[in-house]
Amino acid sequence: FFAQNWASLRKVVPVASGGIHAGQMHQLLDYLGDDVVLQFGGGTIGHPDGIQAGATANRVALESMVMARNEGRDFVAEGPQILRDAAKTCGPLQTALDLWKDISFNYTSTDTADFVETPTANV
């Protein structure tokens, strides 16, 4: 056991992962706050202009929301407009918003009950 001065750290940190992208930034910050881990996998790597452009889009989206919140704006209600305004000066963000604007998750389950009963011997 090592002595570690972690008394002031929170015991948990909220994490968002799986299908998140720059266009959801206002919702993510509303639900989770800004002391959060945002794991943009495909939302970064899937950017048409490459990983660096994806990371730039996410960072600009985050900073735009934090700045709007700090200015006293209703960043949740104004979120889409704040992102559109930020995208006017950030090509990677504009590309990300154009790409992922209409994403929805309407998938049926692939985990179906397709088992085969195995006969057992009577003992």
Long-range contacts (C-beta under 8 A, 24 or more apart in sequence): 10-35, 13-37, 15-39, 17-41, 19-43, 19-103, 19-105, 21-58, 21-96, 21-100, 21-103, 22-57, 22-58, 22-60, 22-61, 22-83, 22-93, 22-96, 22-97, 22-100, 23-61, 23-80, 23-83, 23-96, 23-97, 23-100, 23-101, 23-103, 25-58, 25-61, 25-62, 25-64, 25-65, 25-79, 25-83, 26-65, 26-75, 26-76, 26-78, 26-79, 26-80, 26-82, 26-83, 27-76, 27-79, 29-62, 29-65, 29-66, 29-69, 29-75, 30-75, 30-76, 34-62, 34-66, 38-62, 43-96, 43-100, 46-99, 47-92, 47-95, 47-96, 47-99, 48-95, 48-99, 49-91, 49-92, 49-95, 53-91, 53-92, 53-95, 53-96, 54-92, 54-96, 56-90, 56-92, 56-93, 57-90, 57-92, 57-93, 57-95, 57-96, 58-96, 60-86, 60-90, 60-92, 60-93, 61-86, 61-93, 61-96
